[in-house]
Amino acid sequence: MSLDHRLLSLLVCPICKGPLQAGHGDDGRLLELRCPADRLAFPVRDGIPVMLEEEARSLAEPPAASPAEAGP
């Protein structure tokens, strides 16, 4: 079971109300929803996002800059 892309675009971080990024496993399955601003990852269990702060895990490393953000 996977989340509909339209539903995913409506979900926001429950803490900062910012946008979320999908975190996929090696098999392409959605594993978590990540908030780059708060550096938290919310798990997706049985296709259902668990949007509780106490269930989130901390992202250990800061997000990598995309090539568009990198300077010359």
N, C-alpha and C positions, 0 to 999 in steps of 0.2 A: 504494500500500500504506500502511495506517495502523496505528498501534499500537492494540491492544485497550485499552479504558478500564480493564479489570481489571488488565492488565499494568502500565499506567501508574501505577496506584495502589500497586503493589508496589515500584516503583523508588524509590530514595532517592539522595541525593547520595553519591558515593563518598568524599568528604572528611569531611563532618560528619554524615552519615547522616540528614540532615533531608529534609523533603518537597520535591518538585520541582514546578514549574509548567510547563505546556505553553506553548511559544511558537509561534504559528501565523503563516504568511505571509498576504499579502493574498488569496490564493486559498483559504485555509482549510487548507492543508497544514501538517502538523507539521514545523517546521524545527529546533527545539531544545528541550531541557529545561533550565529555569532553576532555580538554587538562589539564593533571595533572601538567605539567611544569608551565603553565601560570595561572593555577587555574581558568579557564574560561569554561563555558558550552555554546555551540552554539545550538540554537533551530533547531528542524526538524519540518517543517510545511507542511502538506499535502504530506509527504514523501520526501520533498526536504530540504536538509540541508541549513541553512542560515549561511554562513561562513563569516559574517561581524562582525568586532570587536565591532561596536556600537550596534549590536543586541545581543551580548554575555552577559551572566550574570556571576557574580563573584561567585565562589564556596566558601562558607563561611568557611568551615573547611578544613584543610589540608587532603590529602588522607590518609586513614588508611594503615598501613604497612600490607602487606600480611604475612601469616604464614611463608613463605619461607624466608622473609626478617627479621623476628623477630629473635633476638638472643636467646641463651639458658638462 
